[in-house]
Amino acid sequence: MTSAAAAAPKRKLVVVAGVVAVALIGLNLRAGITSAASLFHDLQAVLGYGPVVASILPTIPLLCFAFAGLATPWLVRKTGVEKAILVSLTLLAAGLLVRGIPTTGVLLAGTVLAMSGLAVCNVAMPVFIREHYAAKTPMMTGLYTFTMSAGATIAASVSVPLAGQLGSPSLGLAAWGLLGVAALLGFVPMVLHTHRRKSRKDAERVSMWPLLRTRHGLLITAVFTFQGFLAYGVMSWFAYLLTSRGLGATESGLQFGLMQILSVFAGMVLLAFGSRPGMLRPAFYLASSSTLAGIVAMLLLPVSWAAVPAVLTGFGLGIFPLVLMVISRSGRSTAETTALSTVAQSLGYLIAAAGPFGVGLLHSASGGWTLPLGLLIVASLALMASCHLMTAKGVLPQAGPKTVK
């Protein structure tokens, strides 16, 4: 048996290990957020913190995504993308586990620690996919985003009854740290494999800020920013909007769930469509125009037709994995992809935090939904324009295919 033939089963095991690791990481990337959101009321009742802390807690994830993510290029450059992800998973698991200690200070500190780990992972995962699965970017991005949505949905649904079974909302939060530990252990084989065979040739430094002066860097950042602004603005207020217009709370929740579930499958469809030659621009048109149509439907249609904006907007939210695929495929080197991912996500999440705030502020000031939805319509038009410009010929520098060996 030749050495190449003998190495083939080992290569397959590494590929399988990588796929399992990506799935486990995806399950973690939003579970720590949605589990906490489900338990905020119970946590406040038990721990007794006031409205200031109650307002700070939901904003910590986006702020960490914006600021902690900036450390990712330095960490990747010093350790390699695999070890950077390992560090991020360690922070995530530790932060989630310590939230089991029922004090307000530990809850805040654990949330910052866990969300900082998530921030690094958010930025590093497109780089990891580019580095190891460039020829399978749509498939791996689809797996990553599908499991991310599944983890978020499961955590939101299970956290309250789980906390009831454990007798404490703090323990209900900490239980999700075990999922973080599973991802950490599942990723160790990839780290060991790359540590044995990979040289440090990719330790070049590419600054992220100059990328904002390039057309592709600016447009990728703009697309990520506008889709995040819309996603958080819509998801934060959609159910409330329906309820305020007279729809029952249960029905509003069902329509919100329809939008969320559809966004998962829409992402898979858009990835399959957009990964075909010449179809990236139509895929972005389809997603961004669907978001625009959904928001216009919220503005014009009666509340009894709530399923229409839920379906349209849900399909539009499927743009997120499409943007991640573009980031993974862009960049002439791992360092440039890391810089692109960092600047797009850090600035994108920072500005996206203004989405739900702006919608709520305009609703409070005007007493209606015309101005808030008008803001989202403007953001939708900006997203469409950015997608059009980003997908123009020659804008996106393509990464060469590379697979795990």
Residue, then its C-alpha position, 0 to 999 in steps of 0.5 A: m500500500t502506498s503512503a498516499a493510499a494509507a493516508a486517504p482514510k486519515r484525511k477523510l477522518v480529519v474532514v469528518a472531524g472538521v464537519v462535526a466541529v463546525a456543526l457543534i460550534g454552530l449550535n453554540l453561537r446563538a444558544g448562549i444569547t437566546s437562552a438568557a433572553s428567555l430567562f431575563h424575567d426570572l433572573q431579575a426576579v431571583l437576583g433582584y437587579g434593577p432596570v439599569v442591569a436589565s437594560i445592559l444585559p441584552t446589549i452585551p452580546l452586540l457590544c462584545f461582537a463589535f469590540a471583542g471581535l477586533a482582537t481576532p486578527w491579532l489572535v489569529r496571527k499569533t496562534g493560527v485560526e484553529k487555536a484562535i477558535l479553540v481559545s474562543l470556545t474556552l472563553l465561551a464555555a467558561g463564561l456560560l458555566v460561571r453564570g450558574i453562580p447566582t449573583t448579578g456581578v457574576l452574571l454580567a462578568g460571565t456574559v461578557l466572557a462568553m460573548s467575547g468568545l462568541a465574538v472571536c468565533n464569529v469572525a474566525m469561522p469564515v476564515f476557518i472555512r476559507e482555509h480548510y473548505a474553500a471548495k465547499t464554502p456553500m455547504m460548510t457555511g450552510l451547515y454552520t448557519f443552519t446549526m446556529s439557528a437550530g441552537a438558537t431556537i432550541a435554547a429559546s424553547v428549552s431554557v425556561p422548562l430546563a431552569g424549572q427542572l434544575g430549580s434555578p434560572s442561573l443553573g438553567l443558563a449554566a447548563w448551556g456551558l456543557l454544549g460549549v464544552a462539547a464544541l471545545l472537545g469536538f474541535v480539539p482534533m482539528v487543532l492537533h491535526t493542524h498543529r502537527r502539519k501546519s507551518r506558520k507561513d500565514a503569520e502576515r499582518v493585514s490591517m483591517w482599517p485600510l480595507l475600508r478604503t478599498r471598494h470590496g472592503l467597504l461594500i462587504t462591510a456595508v452589506f453586513t451592516f445593513q443586513g444586521f441593522l434590518a435583522y435586529g430591527v425586525m426581529s426585536w419588534f415584529a411580534y410587538l408590532l403585531t400585538s400592538r395592532g390587535l393580534g393576539a400574543t399567541e398568534s403574534g408569537l406564531q408569526f414570529g416563529l414562522m419568520q424565524i424558521l423560514s429564514v433558516f431554510a431560506g438561507m440554505v436555498l439562497l446559498a445553493f442558488g448563489s453559489r452557482p456561476g453568475m447567480l450571486r447577484p440574483a441571490f442577493y437581489l432576491a433576498s434584499s427585495s424580499t426584505l423590502a417587500g416584507i417591510v412594505a407589507m407590514l406598513l400597508l397590509p392589515v394585521s390579519w394578513a400578518a403571515v405575508p410579511a412574516v414569510l417575505t421578511g423571513f425569506g429576506l433574513g436568509i441573506f446572512p449565510l450568503v454574506l458569510m459565504v462572500i466573506s469566506r470566499s474573499g481575500r487573497s490570503t487568510a490574513e486578508t480574509t481575517a481582516l475583512s471578516t473582522v472589520a465587516q462584523s465589528l462595525g456591522y454589529l456595532i451599527a446594527a445595535a442601533g436598529p432595534f434602538g432606532v425603531g423603538l425610539l421612533h415608535s415611542a416618539s411618534g406613537g405609531w409604526t409609520l416612521p419606524l417602518g420608514l426607517l427600515i425601508v430606507a435601510s432595505l433600499a440601502l442594502m439593495a444598492s450595496c448588494h448591487l455594487m458589491t456583486a459587480k464584476g471585479v469587486l470581490p477578490q476571490a480566494g483560491p480553493k483549499t481543502v483539508k489534507 
